[in-house]
Amino acid sequence: MKKKIVVSVDAGETRVAVLERKGRAKPKVAELYVERRGSRSIVGNIYKGVVDNVLPGMEAAFVDIGLERNGFLHVDEIVLPGGEKVPRRGHGKGRRIDELLKPKQEVLVQVVKDPLKTKGARLSMQLSIAGRYLVYMPQGAGVGASRRLPDAERDRQRKLLQKLHKERNGKGGVIVRTAAQGAKRADFERDLEYLHKLHEVVERRAKEVKAPALVFQEADLSIRVLRDVLTKEFEGAIIDDEKQYQRVTSFFQRTAPELVDQVELYQGDEPLFEKVGAADAIRSTLQRRVDLPSGGYLMIDYAEALTVIDVNTGSFTGRGKGRLEDTITKVNIEAAEEVVRQLRLRDIGGIIVIDFIDMARARNRDQVLKTMRKALDEDKTKTYVVEISPLGLVEMTRQNVTDGVREILTKPCPTCNGEGVIESEETVAIDVIRKLRDLVAERPEPEAFLVRVNPKVAAKLMEEGSGLTELEEASGKTFHFEGGDALPISTYEVVDEGTREEIERRALPFAVGEEVLVTIEEPHMYEADDAIARVDSYIVSVTGGGEHVGERRLVRIDEVGRGEARASLVEGGQDGGDSKDGEDEQLESSRSGRRRRGRRGGRGRSRARKQETATGND
């Protein structure tokens, strides 16, 4: 499998994509990382914090590290002075957290998990500083190696590092990273020197700063990914920003000189992410449905506690005279690979449940699970997979360290509050009737009310049987409605009250006799010769307008009702595109009826009122 890393840097955002290609197939985006200015990940950052609260019942403490929410420190993550780690509770030697930490106590902690939703950052007192090939743990001891390394390579690296670590006084613990495969003694020496200097800086700053304060900040996104992922197995990395290119190459010159030549500066005219297809991949992470090549598809749904992935056959019905079981197995195998890709692409963490299509044979279920586990070998994030159940369900966990791409790119819908559903127009209309009934009981003096609602709700209110007519007859009140399509369905607001004449002047968008330039949109449903125009969802029925659909025409208002007006064509009133200033102004008024409705009756009504005033003064 061939791999490549692509880095795109904009003023407010850095994006990194890992591309993978099997054989001659087109490269696919396997992993995506997005980091924005002001909201970068804090995983790896070291803080000097102050213990705010100790909770023996939770065996944890909350630590103020200078962020909006306190960090969470579990008793198992506490390290005593001198580097001694606290024995786990339940093993005979465990100690209570209130014996180890006290409020107002200053502690040096590292973030191991970003704040997620309402939870603060997860903290540890076991510090670790990552280099290119090694991870240095100042409070640790001994030498370890990544389990993702082949056995023979792991033994070789461990022996090599043990000898070198002992020569360097053997302080702290050191772990060989997966990226160290094939590394030599000189590589380890260079990395150890770099890590020891970083640790000296951390120690010095920890003594100088006043808690709560940041002591050490992890590298930015592009350097982190390239440091952790880029190996000789990759075809290389491409960066579209010269300054970031210089920073990355400078880092590798200090830590891994052999990789400098693998980093390339992109200078093409086409945006880099568009060229490699990564921009489309980012957009795809926001979609529920993921199509499979065979015609099947996945549905990905997010819940508070877990993520559910459903597999469907879709349009795939098998080929030839194949059996149903074979068709289902083929879709499931294809889905198993795509599920893993989506987990990596979207960086989905926590509990994950995959609902594969039911398979009758245990052999086929094993084959699907084997395919999935093999695909997970490419995932560097820690995972745990449970055996497939008789119902076709696979339960798994994936380490959740940072916000995924979806959380970074989106926010909860302000209309549905993230629920994915809203109340129907009918439901809101019924509720409005109830509120209007309470309104007339509380405020008996006004004759009429102007209520702001969504036009679709207003249409429901004016339907026969809605209860509005009965309410008006029983109360003696009149209700008018205003509002544009942009209003949320649930909007309900009383914006004015007064006499019938006052409210009518404000509510009705036109006056009888007023001439308005409108766009005739569609034929009338019941009258073939007539047509419909709309002004901010207010319907204008144009007599004789059936032959002029799609045209802009000057019409004269003949009748004005609560939800609809009738108008007739003005002879010679066709807008040919060179309309006069007055007609352009009129067109703008008709196109933004919401602005017109905010005034008392619009321009025509205002003129009428001026005339009335002038007559009265005379």
N, C-alpha and C positions, 0 to 999 in steps of 0.2 A: 504494500500500500504506500503510495506517494503522498506526502504531506507538505503543506506550505502555510505560512502565517502571513496575514495581511493586516497592516495597521493604517488606519485613517485618522487624522487629527484635524479637528475643526476648532474654532475659537472657544466654544463652550462644551465640547464633547470629544472624547477619544473612543474609537471603536476598534476592536480586534476580532478577527475571524480566523479560525483554523480550518483550512480546506483539506479534504481527503479525496483521493482518487484511486479506485480499484481498476487495474488494467487499463483499458482504453476508454473507460467510461468518463463522462464529464465530471469534473471536480464538484463535490458537494460541500456545503458549509456544515461542519460537524460541531463546532463550538463557537459561541458568540459571547463577547464581553463588551459592555458599555459602561463608561464612567464619565460623569458630568462634573463640571467645575462646581465646587461647593457641596457636592454630595458623593465624593469618592469613598470607596470602601476604607474602613479603619481596621480591618483584620491585619494583625501583625504589629499595629501601633503599640508602643509601650507608654504607659501613663504613671505618674505619681499621683495616687488617689488617696482619698480620706474615707474611712469606713463610716457610713451614714447610719446603718441599722444592722443589727445582728438578729437573725431569726432562728433560734434553736430548733423549732418545729420543722423548718424546711432544711435544716443543716446548711444554711447559706447566709451570706451577708450581701448587702447592697452597698456599693462603693461609688462615691462621687468622683468622677474622673473629668469633670468639667463639661460634660455634654448635657443635652436636654433631659435625658433619663439616666438614672443611676445604672451602673453595670451590675451584673449578677455574678457572684463568686461562690461556687460550691465548696464545701469542706474538702472534697477530694482534690481540689486544685490549689490548696494552700501549701506553701513551702515554708518551713521554719528557718530561722536564721542559721546560716551555715550550710544551707542547701538540703536539709533533711526534709523529705516529703512526709506529710502526715499519713499514717496508716489508715486504710479504708475502714469505715465503720462496719461492724458485723464480723470482723476478723480477730476479735479479742483484744486488739490494741488501739482501736479507734478512740479519738478524743472528741469531745463536744466542741462545736464551733465557738461557743461563747467562752471556752477556755483558751482559744487560740487568738481570737480577735476581739477588740473592744471598740465601741463607738469613738470617733475622733482619731483613731489610730491611722497613721500614714503607712501605705503599702505600695509596693511597686508591682504593677500588674500589666498583663498583655491581653489584647483583645483577640479571642479565638473565634468569635462569631459576631457578625454585624448585628446592630439593632434591627429587629424585624417586627413590622407592624407596631403593636403596643408594648413589645418586650424590649428591654434594654440590652446592651451588648453583653455577651458571655465573656467572662474574664478568667485568667489563670495567673497564678504567681510563678508558675514554671515557665520562665522566659526561654524563647528560642529565636535565634537570629539566622535567617536563611542566606546562604551564598549560592554560587552557581552549582557546586557539586556536593556541598556539605551543609548541615544544619548544626549550629553551635548552641549548646544548652548550658549556660553558665552555672546553673545549680544542679546539673545532672552529673552523671559519672559513667565512664566506660565508653565503648564504641559499639554502634549498631549499624545496620544496613537495611535499605528498603527491601520489602518482601517481593516487590515487583521485578527485582533483578533476578536473572537466572541463578540457580543455586551455585554453580561453579564461579560465576562472576561475583556473586555476593560474598563467597568465602575469600576470594582473592582480594577484593576491596577491603574487607574487614581486617584481614591480616596486614595489609599494607598500611591502613590507617592506624591500627593499634601500635605498630612500630613507630610511626611518625608522631602520634599523639604522646607516646611515652617520652620521646626525645624532647617534646615541647612541654614538659613538666606535668602533663596529664591532667591539668585542671579542667573541670567541667566535663560534659558529655558531648560526643560528636556522633552524628548519624549521616551515613552515606545516602545521597539522594538517587532517585531513579535516573536522573540526567547524567549521573557519573559513570554510566556504563562505558567501558573502554578508557576511563581516565587513568592517568599515570601519576607517579609520585609528585612530579613537578606541579601538576594541576592541584593536588591536595595541599601542597605546601603554600602555593599562591592563595588558595581559598582560605586556609587557616589563618594566614597572616592578615588577610582582609577582614575576616570575622573577628579576630582578636582586637583589631583597631576599632571596629565598630562598637565592640563591647566596652572598650575603654571610654569611648565617647558617651555611651549610655550611662556608665557609672559616674562620670564627671557631671553630666547634666542632671542626673538624679539628685546629686548633692547640692547643686546650685539653685534649682527651681523650687518654687513654693507650691505645695499641693492645693488644689488639683491642677495638674499641668501635663502637657504633652512632653514626653522625654525623647522619644524616637518615633519617626514617621516612616512607615514602609514605603518602598519605591512606588512610582506611579504605575498605572495599569499596563502600559506597553512593556516597560522593563520587567515587571513581575511575570507577565505571560512568557516573554522571550526567555527570561532567566530560568523559569520552571519547565518550559515545554520544549524549546528549541534544542535539537540534537543533530548529530551528523546524519541521522535518518531523514531529516527534512530536506526538501529541495532548497529551502532558504526562507527568508522573510523580506517582505516589501513594505516600505514606509513611505507615505506620500507627503511628509512634512520634513523639511531639511533640519530644523532645530531638533526635532525629536530623533531624527536619524543620527545627528551628532551625539546626542545624549546616550543613545543605545550603543553606538560603536565605542564611545568612551568607556562605558560600563564594561563591555566585553574585552576591551584592551587591558583592563585591570584584572578581570576575573577569568576570561576564556578567550585569549587572543586567536585561537584557531577558528573561532566562529565569526570573527569580524567580516571575513570575506563572504559569509553567507547572508549578510544583511545588505539590502539593495535600496537605493533611493529611487522612488517612482517619479518620473517626470513627464508622463503622458498627459494628453489634453482631456481625455474622458475621465470622470471621477473614478477613483480606484475601486470603491465598493460596488459601483454600478457595473464596472467592467467584469469583475469576478463573480457577480451575482449575489454578493453578500447583502446588498440593499434589499433585494427581494426576500432573502432569508429572514431579515429582521422584520419585515412586514408580515411574513407568514407566521411568526411567533405569536401574533395577536389573534390568530384565527383558531376557532374550535376544531374545525375539520382539517384533517390531513389526508390527502388522497394517496393511495398506493398504486404502483404501476399496473397491477393486475385488474384494477377496477374497484377493489375494496377500499375501505377508508377507516381512519381512526377518528374518534371524538374525544377531545381532551377537556375535562371539566375540573375546575379548581374549587375546593372547599376549604374551610378554615383548618380542618385537621388533616386532610389528605388530598391527594390528586387522583382522580379516577380517569382511566383510559379505556374506552370501549372499542372493540374491534368488530367491524361489520363487513360482510361479503360484498355489499354494494351491487354493482352491475356484473361482477364476476360470477359466472355460472359453471365454470369448468370448461374443459375442451374435450371434444369427441364424446366417447361413451364412458368417460371417467365416473367413478362413484362419488357420491356426495361427501363421504369422509375424506377422500383425496382432495377434493376442491377446498374443503374447510381447512385441511392441514396446510395446503399451499398458501392460503391467505394468512393463516396464523404464523407461519414461518416468515413470510414477507413482513408481517406486522411486527414480529419480535425484533427484527433488525431496525425497523423504522421507529419503534417505541424507544429503543436505546438512543438512537440518533436524536429524537425529540427531547429526551431527558437531558442530553448534553447540550443541545442547541438552546433550549429554554432555561437550562440550569435549574431544573425542577428538583427540589429537595423535600425531605420529610418522608411521610408514609405515602406510598404509591400502590394503587390497586389496578391491575390490568385484567380486564374481562375479555379473555380470548373466547372465540366461538367454541362451543362444546364439541369435544372429540371423544368418540366412543372407545378408541383403542389407547391403551397406556403407552404403547410404543410411539404413537404419534405425539402424545403429550410430552413424552421425554425428549423427542426430537425438537419440539418447539422450545422447551426450556433450555436445551443444550445450545440451540442457536442464540438464544437471548444471552446466556452466560458468556458465550464466545464473543458476542458483540460488546459486552460489558468489559472485556479485557482492555479495550481501547479507552475506557473511561477512567481517568486518573482520580476521580472523586470516589470516596469510600462508599461501597454499596453492600447490602445484604439481601439475598433473594431466598424466599421460602418456596418449597416444592409446590407445583401446580395442583390445585384442588380438583376434586371430582366435578365441581361446577365450572371448571375452566378458569378459575381465578388465580392470579399470581400476586402475592403480596411481597413487597420489598420496601426497603428504606434506602435513602440516598442522603448522604451528609449535606446538611443545609448550612452553608457558611455565609453566603452573601445574598443580596437580593438578585433574583433572576432578571433577565432582559424585560420580561413582561411587567414586573413591578416598577422598573426604572422608566419605561416608556409610557406607562398609563397611570391613571388615577381613577378612583371610583366615580361612576356616572352620577352627576348631581341630580338627575331626575329620578333614577331608581335606587340611588345610594348603594350601587353595586349588587343589587338583588337580581338584576336581569329581567325584571318584569315591572310593569306599572299598572295602576288602576285603569280600567276601561273608561271610555267616555260616558257610558251609561251609568257606571258606578259613581263617577264624580257628579254627574247630573242629579242623581237621586240624593246625594249628600248635599248638593247646593240647595235643592228644594227644602231640605230639612233646615239648613242654615238660614234661608230666607224666611221660613216660617218663624224661627226664633227672632229674626231681625225685626219683623213687623210687630211682634209682641213687645220687644224692648224699646222700639222707637216708633210710636204711633203717630207722631206729628207730620213727618214728610209724606207727601203724596206719591212720590216716585223715587226710585233708586237707580243708580248706574253701577253696574257690577262688571268687573273685569274677569273674564274667563277665556279659555281657549275656544276658538270658533267652532270646533267640533263638539265641544260640550254645549255651547250656545245652541247649536243645531238640534241637539238632543232635547234641550230644555223647551224649545219651541215646537217640538213634535206633539201631535195630539196624544193625550194620555200621559204626558210627563208629569202633570200635576200643577204646572205653572198657571194655566187658565183658571183652574179651580181656586188656587191660592189668591190670584188677583181678584176674582169675584168675591171671595169670602172676606178678604182684607180691605178691598177698595183701593189697593195700591197698584202702581204700575212699575214694571221692571224692564230696564233696557240693559243691553250687554255690549261690551266692546272688548277688543283684544285681537292680537295677531297670531299667526300660526307658530311663531317662535315661543309663545308662552307655553310653559309646561302644562300638561293635561290637568294636573292637580291644582292649578292656580285658581284662587277664589279671593276677590278683594272688592269691597264696596268703596268706590272712588268718588262718589258724589251723591247728594240727596237734595231734595227740594220740591218745588211745584212740578206738575207734569210738563208745563211749557218750558221751564228751565232745563230739566233733564232731557227732554226731547231735543232741544236746540243743541245740546252738547253731544247727545248719543248718535243722532242720525247724521251720517256723513255728508249728505247733500240736502239742498233745499229744492222744492218743486220749482221748475223753471230754470234751474241752473244748468249750464252747458259744460260738459266734461269730456276730455279726450281720453278714450279707453282703448285697450286691446281686446278685440272680440276673440275669445278663446275657443269656444266649442258650440256646436248646434244645441238648441233647446231640446230637452228630452221628449217633450210632449207636443210642442209647436214647431212644425218643420220649417216655417218661414222665419222663426225667431232664433236668437242666439244668446249666449251667456258671456258676460264679462265679469271680472272680479276686481275689487279694490280692497286689498287686505282682507280677503276672505268674505267680504261683503258682496253679495250677488247683485249684479245689475242685469236684468232681463231686457234685451234690446229687441224691440219690435222691428221685424223686417231685416234683421241682421244675419239671417241664415246664409246669405250669399257672400258675406264678408268675413268669414272666419279666418283668423290670422292677420287681419288688417287692423290698423289704428284708425278709429273713427270718432268724430265729434258727435256726441249724443246729448239730447235734452232730457232732463229728469222730469217724468210725468207724475209718478207716484213714489212715495217713500214709505216703506214699512220697517218694522223692527229688524227683520233679517234679510230683506230684499227690496230692491227698487226696480221700477219699470221705467224704461226710457225709449225714445224714438230717435232715429237717425236725423241729423241735421243736414239738410241739402247742401252739397258742396263741402262737407266737413271731413273729407278724407285727408289724412296726413301722409304726404308723399315723401317725407324725410327732410323737407326744408321748411318746417313749421316755424311760425313766428315766435318771438320771445314769449308772448303771452300764452301761446299754445304749449310751448315747452314747459313753462311753469305749471300749466294745468296738468300736463302729462305727469310731471314729477309728483304733483299732489295726488293724482289718481294712483300712481304706483306706490306711494307711501301713505296709504290711507290711515295708518296708525298715527302719523304725524298730524294729519287732518283731524282725526278724531280727538286728539288732545286739545283742540280748540273748540270753541262753541259754534259748531255748524259749518266751519270752513269759510272760504272766501265769499261765496254767494250769499250765505246767511249773514255774514258780517256786513256786506253791502246793504242788505235789506234792513238790518238793525240800525245802520247809520241813517238810512232814509227815514225810518220811523222816528228816530231821535230828532232829526232835523225838522220833521213835520210837527212833532210835539212842541219843539222850541218856538216854531212859528206861531 
